[in-house]
């Protein structure tokens, strides 16, 4: 029997985080909390993973 580790698609799902002001894509992935500054409109946003 081989372990394949393919049953984690739900846990590993990629989440997109966008600027609330201009809707520019800021980052993708899995975070807990991060503060980021939009390179387009300079808005500082605190992004949180709401899917934990
Ligand atoms: Zn922005």
mmCIF file of the protein (N, C-alpha, C, O) and its ligand, coordinates in Angstrom:
data_MODEL
# 
_entry.id   MODEL 
# 
loop_
_entity.id 
_entity.type 
_entity.pdbx_number_of_molecules 
1 polymer     1 
2 non-polymer 1 
# 
_entity_poly.entity_id                      1 
_entity_poly.type                           'polypeptide(L)' 
_entity_poly.nstd_linkage                   no 
_entity_poly.nstd_monomer                   no 
_entity_poly.pdbx_seq_one_letter_code       
;(UNK)(UNK)(UNK)(UNK)(UNK)(UNK)(UNK)(UNK)(UNK)(UNK)(UNK)(UNK)(UNK)(UNK)(UNK)(UNK)
(UNK)(UNK)(UNK)(UNK)(UNK)(UNK)(UNK)(UNK)(UNK)(UNK)(UNK)(UNK)(UNK)(UNK)(UNK)(UNK)
(UNK)(UNK)(UNK)(UNK)(UNK)(UNK)(UNK)(UNK)(UNK)(UNK)(UNK)(UNK)(UNK)(UNK)(UNK)(UNK)
(UNK)(UNK)(UNK)(UNK)
;
_entity_poly.pdbx_seq_one_letter_code_can   XXXXXXXXXXXXXXXXXXXXXXXXXXXXXXXXXXXXXXXXXXXXXXXXXXXX 
_entity_poly.pdbx_strand_id                 A 
# 
loop_
_entity_poly_seq.entity_id 
_entity_poly_seq.num 
_entity_poly_seq.mon_id 
_entity_poly_seq.hetero 
1 1  UNK n 
1 2  UNK n 
1 3  UNK n 
1 4  UNK n 
1 5  UNK n 
1 6  UNK n 
1 7  UNK n 
1 8  UNK n 
1 9  UNK n 
1 10 UNK n 
1 11 UNK n 
1 12 UNK n 
1 13 UNK n 
1 14 UNK n 
1 15 UNK n 
1 16 UNK n 
1 17 UNK n 
1 18 UNK n 
1 19 UNK n 
1 20 UNK n 
1 21 UNK n 
1 22 UNK n 
1 23 UNK n 
1 24 UNK n 
1 25 UNK n 
1 26 UNK n 
1 27 UNK n 
1 28 UNK n 
1 29 UNK n 
1 30 UNK n 
1 31 UNK n 
1 32 UNK n 
1 33 UNK n 
1 34 UNK n 
1 35 UNK n 
1 36 UNK n 
1 37 UNK n 
1 38 UNK n 
1 39 UNK n 
1 40 UNK n 
1 41 UNK n 
1 42 UNK n 
1 43 UNK n 
1 44 UNK n 
1 45 UNK n 
1 46 UNK n 
1 47 UNK n 
1 48 UNK n 
1 49 UNK n 
1 50 UNK n 
1 51 UNK n 
1 52 UNK n 
# 
loop_
_struct_asym.id 
_struct_asym.entity_id 
A 1 
B 2 
# 
loop_
_chem_comp.id 
_chem_comp.type 
_chem_comp.mon_nstd_flag 
UNK 'L-peptide linking' . 
ZN  non-polymer         . 
# 
_pdbx_entity_nonpoly.entity_id   2 
_pdbx_entity_nonpoly.name        ? 
_pdbx_entity_nonpoly.comp_id     ZN 
# 
_pdbx_nonpoly_scheme.asym_id         B 
_pdbx_nonpoly_scheme.entity_id       2 
_pdbx_nonpoly_scheme.mon_id          ZN 
_pdbx_nonpoly_scheme.ndb_seq_num     1 
_pdbx_nonpoly_scheme.pdb_seq_num     101 
_pdbx_nonpoly_scheme.auth_seq_num    101 
_pdbx_nonpoly_scheme.pdb_mon_id      ZN 
_pdbx_nonpoly_scheme.auth_mon_id     ZN 
_pdbx_nonpoly_scheme.pdb_strand_id   A 
_pdbx_nonpoly_scheme.pdb_ins_code    . 
# 
loop_
_atom_site.group_PDB 
_atom_site.id 
_atom_site.type_symbol 
_atom_site.label_atom_id 
_atom_site.label_alt_id 
_atom_site.label_comp_id 
_atom_site.label_asym_id 
_atom_site.label_entity_id 
_atom_site.label_seq_id 
_atom_site.pdbx_PDB_ins_code 
_atom_site.Cartn_x 
_atom_site.Cartn_y 
_atom_site.Cartn_z 
_atom_site.occupancy 
_atom_site.B_iso_or_equiv 
_atom_site.pdbx_formal_charge 
_atom_site.auth_seq_id 
_atom_site.auth_comp_id 
_atom_site.auth_asym_id 
_atom_site.auth_atom_id 
_atom_site.pdbx_PDB_model_num 
ATOM   1   N  N  . UNK A 1 1  ? 0.830   -1.207 0.000  1.00 0.00 ? 1   UNK A N  1 
ATOM   2   C  CA . UNK A 1 1  ? 0.000   0.000  0.000  1.00 0.00 ? 1   UNK A CA 1 
ATOM   3   C  C  . UNK A 1 1  ? 0.867   1.261  0.000  1.00 0.00 ? 1   UNK A C  1 
ATOM   4   O  O  . UNK A 1 1  ? 1.819   1.361  0.774  1.00 0.00 ? 1   UNK A O  1 
ATOM   5   N  N  . UNK A 1 2  ? 0.550   2.186  -0.836 1.00 0.00 ? 2   UNK A N  1 
ATOM   6   C  CA . UNK A 1 2  ? 1.274   3.451  -0.883 1.00 0.00 ? 2   UNK A CA 1 
ATOM   7   C  C  . UNK A 1 2  ? 0.437   4.559  -0.256 1.00 0.00 ? 2   UNK A C  1 
ATOM   8   O  O  . UNK A 1 2  ? -0.781  4.620  -0.422 1.00 0.00 ? 2   UNK A O  1 
ATOM   9   N  N  . UNK A 1 3  ? 1.123   5.420  0.459  1.00 0.00 ? 3   UNK A N  1 
ATOM   10  C  CA . UNK A 1 3  ? 0.433   6.608  0.949  1.00 0.00 ? 3   UNK A CA 1 
ATOM   11  C  C  . UNK A 1 3  ? 0.509   7.686  -0.122 1.00 0.00 ? 3   UNK A C  1 
ATOM   12  O  O  . UNK A 1 3  ? 1.589   8.005  -0.619 1.00 0.00 ? 3   UNK A O  1 
ATOM   13  N  N  . UNK A 1 4  ? -0.612  8.229  -0.463 1.00 0.00 ? 4   UNK A N  1 
ATOM   14  C  CA . UNK A 1 4  ? -0.617  9.200  -1.546 1.00 0.00 ? 4   UNK A CA 1 
ATOM   15  C  C  . UNK A 1 4  ? -0.886  10.630 -1.082 1.00 0.00 ? 4   UNK A C  1 
ATOM   16  O  O  . UNK A 1 4  ? -0.557  11.559 -1.820 1.00 0.00 ? 4   UNK A O  1 
ATOM   17  N  N  . UNK A 1 5  ? -1.435  10.848 0.039  1.00 0.00 ? 5   UNK A N  1 
ATOM   18  C  CA . UNK A 1 5  ? -1.611  12.228 0.528  1.00 0.00 ? 5   UNK A CA 1 
ATOM   19  C  C  . UNK A 1 5  ? -2.452  13.115 -0.367 1.00 0.00 ? 5   UNK A C  1 
ATOM   20  O  O  . UNK A 1 5  ? -2.264  14.331 -0.386 1.00 0.00 ? 5   UNK A O  1 
ATOM   21  N  N  . UNK A 1 6  ? -3.352  12.542 -1.090 1.00 0.00 ? 6   UNK A N  1 
ATOM   22  C  CA . UNK A 1 6  ? -4.172  13.367 -1.973 1.00 0.00 ? 6   UNK A CA 1 
ATOM   23  C  C  . UNK A 1 6  ? -5.522  13.742 -1.362 1.00 0.00 ? 6   UNK A C  1 
ATOM   24  O  O  . UNK A 1 6  ? -6.374  14.320 -2.036 1.00 0.00 ? 6   UNK A O  1 
ATOM   25  N  N  . UNK A 1 7  ? -5.705  13.421 -0.123 1.00 0.00 ? 7   UNK A N  1 
ATOM   26  C  CA . UNK A 1 7  ? -7.009  13.687 0.469  1.00 0.00 ? 7   UNK A CA 1 
ATOM   27  C  C  . UNK A 1 7  ? -7.099  15.002 1.197  1.00 0.00 ? 7   UNK A C  1 
ATOM   28  O  O  . UNK A 1 7  ? -8.006  15.198 2.006  1.00 0.00 ? 7   UNK A O  1 
ATOM   29  N  N  . UNK A 1 8  ? -6.164  15.924 0.925  1.00 0.00 ? 8   UNK A N  1 
ATOM   30  C  CA . UNK A 1 8  ? -6.106  17.161 1.679  1.00 0.00 ? 8   UNK A CA 1 
ATOM   31  C  C  . UNK A 1 8  ? -6.488  18.378 0.846  1.00 0.00 ? 8   UNK A C  1 
ATOM   32  O  O  . UNK A 1 8  ? -6.152  19.505 1.208  1.00 0.00 ? 8   UNK A O  1 
ATOM   33  N  N  . UNK A 1 9  ? -7.169  18.169 -0.237 1.00 0.00 ? 9   UNK A N  1 
ATOM   34  C  CA . UNK A 1 9  ? -7.443  19.292 -1.131 1.00 0.00 ? 9   UNK A CA 1 
ATOM   35  C  C  . UNK A 1 9  ? -8.232  20.386 -0.428 1.00 0.00 ? 9   UNK A C  1 
ATOM   36  O  O  . UNK A 1 9  ? -8.069  21.565 -0.741 1.00 0.00 ? 9   UNK A O  1 
ATOM   37  N  N  . UNK A 1 10 ? -9.075  20.015 0.506  1.00 0.00 ? 10  UNK A N  1 
ATOM   38  C  CA . UNK A 1 10 ? -9.850  21.041 1.193  1.00 0.00 ? 10  UNK A CA 1 
ATOM   39  C  C  . UNK A 1 10 ? -8.978  21.860 2.136  1.00 0.00 ? 10  UNK A C  1 
ATOM   40  O  O  . UNK A 1 10 ? -9.158  23.071 2.259  1.00 0.00 ? 10  UNK A O  1 
ATOM   41  N  N  . UNK A 1 11 ? -8.042  21.205 2.796  1.00 0.00 ? 11  UNK A N  1 
ATOM   42  C  CA . UNK A 1 11 ? -7.166  21.917 3.717  1.00 0.00 ? 11  UNK A CA 1 
ATOM   43  C  C  . UNK A 1 11 ? -6.155  22.776 2.984  1.00 0.00 ? 11  UNK A C  1 
ATOM   44  O  O  . UNK A 1 11 ? -5.724  23.809 3.498  1.00 0.00 ? 11  UNK A O  1 
ATOM   45  N  N  . UNK A 1 12 ? -5.779  22.363 1.804  1.00 0.00 ? 12  UNK A N  1 
ATOM   46  C  CA . UNK A 1 12 ? -4.738  23.070 1.067  1.00 0.00 ? 12  UNK A CA 1 
ATOM   47  C  C  . UNK A 1 12 ? -5.300  24.042 0.053  1.00 0.00 ? 12  UNK A C  1 
ATOM   48  O  O  . UNK A 1 12 ? -4.578  24.506 -0.829 1.00 0.00 ? 12  UNK A O  1 
ATOM   49  N  N  . UNK A 1 13 ? -6.543  24.346 0.163  1.00 0.00 ? 13  UNK A N  1 
ATOM   50  C  CA . UNK A 1 13 ? -7.138  25.176 -0.881 1.00 0.00 ? 13  UNK A CA 1 
ATOM   51  C  C  . UNK A 1 13 ? -6.549  26.582 -0.833 1.00 0.00 ? 13  UNK A C  1 
ATOM   52  O  O  . UNK A 1 13 ? -6.316  27.137 0.241  1.00 0.00 ? 13  UNK A O  1 
ATOM   53  N  N  . UNK A 1 14 ? -6.317  27.138 -1.997 1.00 0.00 ? 14  UNK A N  1 
ATOM   54  C  CA . UNK A 1 14 ? -5.713  28.457 -2.124 1.00 0.00 ? 14  UNK A CA 1 
ATOM   55  C  C  . UNK A 1 14 ? -6.800  29.524 -2.024 1.00 0.00 ? 14  UNK A C  1 
ATOM   56  O  O  . UNK A 1 14 ? -7.809  29.482 -2.728 1.00 0.00 ? 14  UNK A O  1 
ATOM   57  N  N  . UNK A 1 15 ? -6.567  30.460 -1.144 1.00 0.00 ? 15  UNK A N  1 
ATOM   58  C  CA . UNK A 1 15 ? -7.518  31.548 -0.952 1.00 0.00 ? 15  UNK A CA 1 
ATOM   59  C  C  . UNK A 1 15 ? -6.899  32.823 -1.517 1.00 0.00 ? 15  UNK A C  1 
ATOM   60  O  O  . UNK A 1 15 ? -5.719  33.094 -1.299 1.00 0.00 ? 15  UNK A O  1 
ATOM   61  N  N  . UNK A 1 16 ? -7.678  33.585 -2.225 1.00 0.00 ? 16  UNK A N  1 
ATOM   62  C  CA . UNK A 1 16 ? -7.210  34.855 -2.778 1.00 0.00 ? 16  UNK A CA 1 
ATOM   63  C  C  . UNK A 1 16 ? -7.642  35.993 -1.857 1.00 0.00 ? 16  UNK A C  1 
ATOM   64  O  O  . UNK A 1 16 ? -8.777  36.041 -1.384 1.00 0.00 ? 16  UNK A O  1 
ATOM   65  N  N  . UNK A 1 17 ? -6.703  36.907 -1.619 1.00 0.00 ? 17  UNK A N  1 
ATOM   66  C  CA . UNK A 1 17 ? -6.993  38.077 -0.792 1.00 0.00 ? 17  UNK A CA 1 
ATOM   67  C  C  . UNK A 1 17 ? -6.870  39.319 -1.652 1.00 0.00 ? 17  UNK A C  1 
ATOM   68  O  O  . UNK A 1 17 ? -5.842  39.546 -2.290 1.00 0.00 ? 17  UNK A O  1 
ATOM   69  N  N  . UNK A 1 18 ? -7.908  40.110 -1.666 1.00 0.00 ? 18  UNK A N  1 
ATOM   70  C  CA . UNK A 1 18 ? -7.940  41.296 -2.525 1.00 0.00 ? 18  UNK A CA 1 
ATOM   71  C  C  . UNK A 1 18 ? -8.078  42.564 -1.692 1.00 0.00 ? 18  UNK A C  1 
ATOM   72  O  O  . UNK A 1 18 ? -8.620  42.555 -0.587 1.00 0.00 ? 18  UNK A O  1 
ATOM   73  N  N  . UNK A 1 19 ? -7.570  43.650 -2.260 1.00 0.00 ? 19  UNK A N  1 
ATOM   74  C  CA . UNK A 1 19 ? -7.699  44.955 -1.633 1.00 0.00 ? 19  UNK A CA 1 
ATOM   75  C  C  . UNK A 1 19 ? -9.179  45.342 -1.559 1.00 0.00 ? 19  UNK A C  1 
ATOM   76  O  O  . UNK A 1 19 ? -9.886  45.258 -2.563 1.00 0.00 ? 19  UNK A O  1 
ATOM   77  N  N  . UNK A 1 20 ? -9.653  45.762 -0.388 1.00 0.00 ? 20  UNK A N  1 
ATOM   78  C  CA . UNK A 1 20 ? -11.067 46.129 -0.271 1.00 0.00 ? 20  UNK A CA 1 
ATOM   79  C  C  . UNK A 1 20 ? -11.410 47.433 -0.975 1.00 0.00 ? 20  UNK A C  1 
ATOM   80  O  O  . UNK A 1 20 ? -12.582 47.725 -1.213 1.00 0.00 ? 20  UNK A O  1 
ATOM   81  N  N  . UNK A 1 21 ? -10.401 48.210 -1.305 1.00 0.00 ? 21  UNK A N  1 
ATOM   82  C  CA . UNK A 1 21 ? -10.633 49.503 -1.946 1.00 0.00 ? 21  UNK A CA 1 
ATOM   83  C  C  . UNK A 1 21 ? -10.651 49.367 -3.469 1.00 0.00 ? 21  UNK A C  1 
ATOM   84  O  O  . UNK A 1 21 ? -11.612 49.771 -4.124 1.00 0.00 ? 21  UNK A O  1 
ATOM   85  N  N  . UNK A 1 22 ? -9.592  48.802 -4.020 1.00 0.00 ? 22  UNK A N  1 
ATOM   86  C  CA . UNK A 1 22 ? -9.464  48.767 -5.478 1.00 0.00 ? 22  UNK A CA 1 
ATOM   87  C  C  . UNK A 1 22 ? -9.582  47.358 -6.047 1.00 0.00 ? 22  UNK A C  1 
ATOM   88  O  O  . UNK A 1 22 ? -9.553  47.178 -7.265 1.00 0.00 ? 22  UNK A O  1 
ATOM   89  N  N  . UNK A 1 23 ? -9.712  46.375 -5.191 1.00 0.00 ? 23  UNK A N  1 
ATOM   90  C  CA . UNK A 1 23 ? -9.931  44.991 -5.604 1.00 0.00 ? 23  UNK A CA 1 
ATOM   91  C  C  . UNK A 1 23 ? -8.723  44.363 -6.280 1.00 0.00 ? 23  UNK A C  1 
ATOM   92  O  O  . UNK A 1 23 ? -8.858  43.336 -6.944 1.00 0.00 ? 23  UNK A O  1 
ATOM   93  N  N  . UNK A 1 24 ? -7.552  44.954 -6.126 1.00 0.00 ? 24  UNK A N  1 
ATOM   94  C  CA . UNK A 1 24 ? -6.337  44.354 -6.650 1.00 0.00 ? 24  UNK A CA 1 
ATOM   95  C  C  . UNK A 1 24 ? -6.004  43.100 -5.849 1.00 0.00 ? 24  UNK A C  1 
ATOM   96  O  O  . UNK A 1 24 ? -6.152  43.074 -4.627 1.00 0.00 ? 24  UNK A O  1 
ATOM   97  N  N  . UNK A 1 25 ? -5.552  42.062 -6.551 1.00 0.00 ? 25  UNK A N  1 
ATOM   98  C  CA . UNK A 1 25 ? -5.145  40.837 -5.870 1.00 0.00 ? 25  UNK A CA 1 
ATOM   99  C  C  . UNK A 1 25 ? -3.863  41.089 -5.086 1.00 0.00 ? 25  UNK A C  1 
ATOM   100 O  O  . UNK A 1 25 ? -2.833  41.429 -5.669 1.00 0.00 ? 25  UNK A O  1 
ATOM   101 N  N  . UNK A 1 26 ? -3.924  40.925 -3.769 1.00 0.00 ? 26  UNK A N  1 
ATOM   102 C  CA . UNK A 1 26 ? -2.767  41.206 -2.922 1.00 0.00 ? 26  UNK A CA 1 
ATOM   103 C  C  . UNK A 1 26 ? -1.936  39.961 -2.675 1.00 0.00 ? 26  UNK A C  1 
ATOM   104 O  O  . UNK A 1 26 ? -0.709  40.025 -2.752 1.00 0.00 ? 26  UNK A O  1 
ATOM   105 N  N  . UNK A 1 27 ? -2.554  38.847 -2.385 1.00 0.00 ? 27  UNK A N  1 
ATOM   106 C  CA . UNK A 1 27 ? -1.819  37.601 -2.183 1.00 0.00 ? 27  UNK A CA 1 
ATOM   107 C  C  . UNK A 1 27 ? -2.753  36.421 -2.287 1.00 0.00 ? 27  UNK A C  1 
ATOM   108 O  O  . UNK A 1 27 ? -3.975  36.531 -2.189 1.00 0.00 ? 27  UNK A O  1 
ATOM   109 N  N  . UNK A 1 28 ? -2.112  35.281 -2.491 1.00 0.00 ? 28  UNK A N  1 
ATOM   110 C  CA . UNK A 1 28 ? -2.853  34.029 -2.538 1.00 0.00 ? 28  UNK A CA 1 
ATOM   111 C  C  . UNK A 1 28 ? -2.189  33.065 -1.589 1.00 0.00 ? 28  UNK A C  1 
ATOM   112 O  O  . UNK A 1 28 ? -0.976  33.125 -1.389 1.00 0.00 ? 28  UNK A O  1 
ATOM   113 N  N  . UNK A 1 29 ? -2.952  32.193 -1.012 1.00 0.00 ? 29  UNK A N  1 
ATOM   114 C  CA . UNK A 1 29 ? -2.363  31.164 -0.180 1.00 0.00 ? 29  UNK A CA 1 
ATOM   115 C  C  . UNK A 1 29 ? -3.145  30.963 1.096  1.00 0.00 ? 29  UNK A C  1 
ATOM   116 O  O  . UNK A 1 29 ? -4.358  31.166 1.155  1.00 0.00 ? 29  UNK A O  1 
ATOM   117 N  N  . UNK A 1 30 ? -2.415  30.558 2.111  1.00 0.00 ? 30  UNK A N  1 
ATOM   118 C  CA . UNK A 1 30 ? -3.056  30.250 3.380  1.00 0.00 ? 30  UNK A CA 1 
ATOM   119 C  C  . UNK A 1 30 ? -2.353  31.045 4.466  1.00 0.00 ? 30  UNK A C  1 
ATOM   120 O  O  . UNK A 1 30 ? -1.163  30.847 4.714  1.00 0.00 ? 30  UNK A O  1 
ATOM   121 N  N  . UNK A 1 31 ? -3.065  31.922 5.100  1.00 0.00 ? 31  UNK A N  1 
ATOM   122 C  CA . UNK A 1 31 ? -2.499  32.788 6.124  1.00 0.00 ? 31  UNK A CA 1 
ATOM   123 C  C  . UNK A 1 31 ? -3.316  32.657 7.402  1.00 0.00 ? 31  UNK A C  1 
ATOM   124 O  O  . UNK A 1 31 ? -4.393  32.061 7.404  1.00 0.00 ? 31  UNK A O  1 
ATOM   125 N  N  . UNK A 1 32 ? -2.801  33.213 8.474  1.00 0.00 ? 32  UNK A N  1 
ATOM   126 C  CA . UNK A 1 32 ? -3.614  33.371 9.683  1.00 0.00 ? 32  UNK A CA 1 
ATOM   127 C  C  . UNK A 1 32 ? -4.015  34.834 9.768  1.00 0.00 ? 32  UNK A C  1 
ATOM   128 O  O  . UNK A 1 32 ? -5.193  35.171 9.651  1.00 0.00 ? 32  UNK A O  1 
ATOM   129 N  N  . UNK A 1 33 ? -3.026  35.706 9.971  1.00 0.00 ? 33  UNK A N  1 
ATOM   130 C  CA . UNK A 1 33 ? -3.295  37.142 9.929  1.00 0.00 ? 33  UNK A CA 1 
ATOM   131 C  C  . UNK A 1 33 ? -2.064  37.818 9.342  1.00 0.00 ? 33  UNK A C  1 
ATOM   132 O  O  . UNK A 1 33 ? -0.939  37.465 9.698  1.00 0.00 ? 33  UNK A O  1 
ATOM   133 N  N  . UNK A 1 34 ? -2.256  38.770 8.461  1.00 0.00 ? 34  UNK A N  1 
ATOM   134 C  CA . UNK A 1 34 ? -1.140  39.505 7.899  1.00 0.00 ? 34  UNK A CA 1 
ATOM   135 C  C  . UNK A 1 34 ? -1.582  40.933 7.603  1.00 0.00 ? 34  UNK A C  1 
ATOM   136 O  O  . UNK A 1 34 ? -2.720  41.181 7.204  1.00 0.00 ? 34  UNK A O  1 
ATOM   137 N  N  . UNK A 1 35 ? -0.645  41.876 7.810  1.00 0.00 ? 35  UNK A N  1 
ATOM   138 C  CA . UNK A 1 35 ? -0.913  43.259 7.449  1.00 0.00 ? 35  UNK A CA 1 
ATOM   139 C  C  . UNK A 1 35 ? -0.191  43.536 6.145  1.00 0.00 ? 35  UNK A C  1 
ATOM   140 O  O  . UNK A 1 35 ? 0.989   43.216 6.006  1.00 0.00 ? 35  UNK A O  1 
ATOM   141 N  N  . UNK A 1 36 ? -0.878  44.118 5.207  1.00 0.00 ? 36  UNK A N  1 
ATOM   142 C  CA . UNK A 1 36 ? -0.295  44.333 3.897  1.00 0.00 ? 36  UNK A CA 1 
ATOM   143 C  C  . UNK A 1 36 ? -0.708  45.703 3.368  1.00 0.00 ? 36  UNK A C  1 
ATOM   144 O  O  . UNK A 1 36 ? -1.758  46.239 3.719  1.00 0.00 ? 36  UNK A O  1 
ATOM   145 N  N  . UNK A 1 37 ? 0.148   46.246 2.517  1.00 0.00 ? 37  UNK A N  1 
ATOM   146 C  CA . UNK A 1 37 ? -0.135  47.560 1.935  1.00 0.00 ? 37  UNK A CA 1 
ATOM   147 C  C  . UNK A 1 37 ? -0.346  47.382 0.441  1.00 0.00 ? 37  UNK A C  1 
ATOM   148 O  O  . UNK A 1 37 ? 0.498   46.820 -0.257 1.00 0.00 ? 37  UNK A O  1 
ATOM   149 N  N  . UNK A 1 38 ? -1.455  47.855 -0.027 1.00 0.00 ? 38  UNK A N  1 
ATOM   150 C  CA . UNK A 1 38 ? -1.766  47.718 -1.440 1.00 0.00 ? 38  UNK A CA 1 
ATOM   151 C  C  . UNK A 1 38 ? -0.803  48.564 -2.262 1.00 0.00 ? 38  UNK A C  1 
ATOM   152 O  O  . UNK A 1 38 ? -0.669  49.759 -1.999 1.00 0.00 ? 38  UNK A O  1 
ATOM   153 N  N  . UNK A 1 39 ? -0.126  47.978 -3.251 1.00 0.00 ? 39  UNK A N  1 
ATOM   154 C  CA . UNK A 1 39 ? 0.823   48.749 -4.064 1.00 0.00 ? 39  UNK A CA 1 
ATOM   155 C  C  . UNK A 1 39 ? 0.137   49.715 -5.015 1.00 0.00 ? 39  UNK A C  1 
ATOM   156 O  O  . UNK A 1 39 ? 0.787   50.589 -5.589 1.00 0.00 ? 39  UNK A O  1 
ATOM   157 N  N  . UNK A 1 40 ? -1.130  49.569 -5.181 1.00 0.00 ? 40  UNK A N  1 
ATOM   158 C  CA . UNK A 1 40 ? -1.845  50.423 -6.127 1.00 0.00 ? 40  UNK A CA 1 
ATOM   159 C  C  . UNK A 1 40 ? -2.432  51.655 -5.447 1.00 0.00 ? 40  UNK A C  1 
ATOM   160 O  O  . UNK A 1 40 ? -2.193  52.784 -5.876 1.00 0.00 ? 40  UNK A O  1 
ATOM   161 N  N  . UNK A 1 41 ? -3.201  51.429 -4.383 1.00 0.00 ? 41  UNK A N  1 
ATOM   162 C  CA . UNK A 1 41 ? -3.884  52.558 -3.748 1.00 0.00 ? 41  UNK A CA 1 
ATOM   163 C  C  . UNK A 1 41 ? -3.314  52.897 -2.368 1.00 0.00 ? 41  UNK A C  1 
ATOM   164 O  O  . UNK A 1 41 ? -3.791  53.822 -1.711 1.00 0.00 ? 41  UNK A O  1 
ATOM   165 N  N  . UNK A 1 42 ? -2.291  52.148 -1.926 1.00 0.00 ? 42  UNK A N  1 
ATOM   166 C  CA . UNK A 1 42 ? -1.580  52.396 -0.665 1.00 0.00 ? 42  UNK A CA 1 
ATOM   167 C  C  . UNK A 1 42 ? -2.418  52.138 0.585  1.00 0.00 ? 42  UNK A C  1 
ATOM   168 O  O  . UNK A 1 42 ? -2.018  52.508 1.689  1.00 0.00 ? 42  UNK A O  1 
ATOM   169 N  N  . UNK A 1 43 ? -3.542  51.525 0.419  1.00 0.00 ? 43  UNK A N  1 
ATOM   170 C  CA . UNK A 1 43 ? -4.373  51.180 1.566  1.00 0.00 ? 43  UNK A CA 1 
ATOM   171 C  C  . UNK A 1 43 ? -3.698  50.065 2.369  1.00 0.00 ? 43  UNK A C  1 
ATOM   172 O  O  . UNK A 1 43 ? -3.271  49.054 1.812  1.00 0.00 ? 43  UNK A O  1 
ATOM   173 N  N  . UNK A 1 44 ? -3.610  50.268 3.695  1.00 0.00 ? 44  UNK A N  1 
ATOM   174 C  CA . UNK A 1 44 ? -3.090  49.212 4.555  1.00 0.00 ? 44  UNK A CA 1 
ATOM   175 C  C  . UNK A 1 44 ? -4.265  48.379 5.047  1.00 0.00 ? 44  UNK A C  1 
ATOM   176 O  O  . UNK A 1 44 ? -5.212  48.896 5.640  1.00 0.00 ? 44  UNK A O  1 
ATOM   177 N  N  . UNK A 1 45 ? -4.183  47.079 4.788  1.00 0.00 ? 45  UNK A N  1 
ATOM   178 C  CA . UNK A 1 45 ? -5.261  46.182 5.148  1.00 0.00 ? 45  UNK A CA 1 
ATOM   179 C  C  . UNK A 1 45 ? -4.737  45.092 6.062  1.00 0.00 ? 45  UNK A C  1 
ATOM   180 O  O  . UNK A 1 45 ? -3.594  44.654 5.928  1.00 0.00 ? 45  UNK A O  1 
ATOM   181 N  N  . UNK A 1 46 ? -5.563  44.661 6.976  1.00 0.00 ? 46  UNK A N  1 
ATOM   182 C  CA . UNK A 1 46 ? -5.249  43.477 7.765  1.00 0.00 ? 46  UNK A CA 1 
ATOM   183 C  C  . UNK A 1 46 ? -6.105  42.346 7.233  1.00 0.00 ? 46  UNK A C  1 
ATOM   184 O  O  . UNK A 1 46 ? -7.334  42.386 7.290  1.00 0.00 ? 46  UNK A O  1 
ATOM   185 N  N  . UNK A 1 47 ? -5.420  41.331 6.713  1.00 0.00 ? 47  UNK A N  1 
ATOM   186 C  CA . UNK A 1 47 ? -6.122  40.185 6.132  1.00 0.00 ? 47  UNK A CA 1 
ATOM   187 C  C  . UNK A 1 47 ? -6.139  39.054 7.145  1.00 0.00 ? 47  UNK A C  1 
ATOM   188 O  O  . UNK A 1 47 ? -5.139  38.784 7.811  1.00 0.00 ? 47  UNK A O  1 
ATOM   189 N  N  . UNK A 1 48 ? -7.261  38.409 7.251  1.00 0.00 ? 48  UNK A N  1 
ATOM   190 C  CA . UNK A 1 48 ? -7.388  37.276 8.164  1.00 0.00 ? 48  UNK A CA 1 
ATOM   191 C  C  . UNK A 1 48 ? -7.985  36.100 7.420  1.00 0.00 ? 48  UNK A C  1 
ATOM   192 O  O  . UNK A 1 48 ? -8.818  36.243 6.526  1.00 0.00 ? 48  UNK A O  1 
ATOM   193 N  N  . UNK A 1 49 ? -7.530  34.956 7.822  1.00 0.00 ? 49  UNK A N  1 
ATOM   194 C  CA . UNK A 1 49 ? -8.123  33.740 7.279  1.00 0.00 ? 49  UNK A CA 1 
ATOM   195 C  C  . UNK A 1 49 ? -9.406  33.457 8.042  1.00 0.00 ? 49  UNK A C  1 
ATOM   196 O  O  . UNK A 1 49 ? -9.381  33.165 9.238  1.00 0.00 ? 49  UNK A O  1 
ATOM   197 N  N  . UNK A 1 50 ? -10.511 33.546 7.347  1.00 0.00 ? 50  UNK A N  1 
ATOM   198 C  CA . UNK A 1 50 ? -11.790 33.307 7.987  1.00 0.00 ? 50  UNK A CA 1 
ATOM   199 C  C  . UNK A 1 50 ? -12.252 31.863 7.809  1.00 0.00 ? 50  UNK A C  1 
ATOM   200 O  O  . UNK A 1 50 ? -13.357 31.499 8.212  1.00 0.00 ? 50  UNK A O  1 
ATOM   201 N  N  . UNK A 1 51 ? -11.398 31.049 7.205  1.00 0.00 ? 51  UNK A N  1 
ATOM   202 C  CA . UNK A 1 51 ? -11.805 29.682 6.856  1.00 0.00 ? 51  UNK A CA 1 
ATOM   203 C  C  . UNK A 1 51 ? -11.124 28.620 7.715  1.00 0.00 ? 51  UNK A C  1 
ATOM   204 O  O  . UNK A 1 51 ? -11.174 27.433 7.390  1.00 0.00 ? 51  UNK A O  1 
ATOM   205 N  N  . UNK A 1 52 ? -10.497 29.035 8.796  1.00 0.00 ? 52  UNK A N  1 
ATOM   206 C  CA . UNK A 1 52 ? -9.845  28.047 9.653  1.00 0.00 ? 52  UNK A CA 1 
ATOM   207 C  C  . UNK A 1 52 ? -10.896 27.268 10.418 1.00 0.00 ? 52  UNK A C  1 
ATOM   208 O  O  . UNK A 1 52 ? -10.559 26.381 11.202 1.00 0.00 ? 52  UNK A O  1 
HETATM 209 ZN ZN . ZN  B 2 .  ? -5.892  48.872 -3.332 1.00 0.00 ? 101 ZN  A ZN 1 
# 
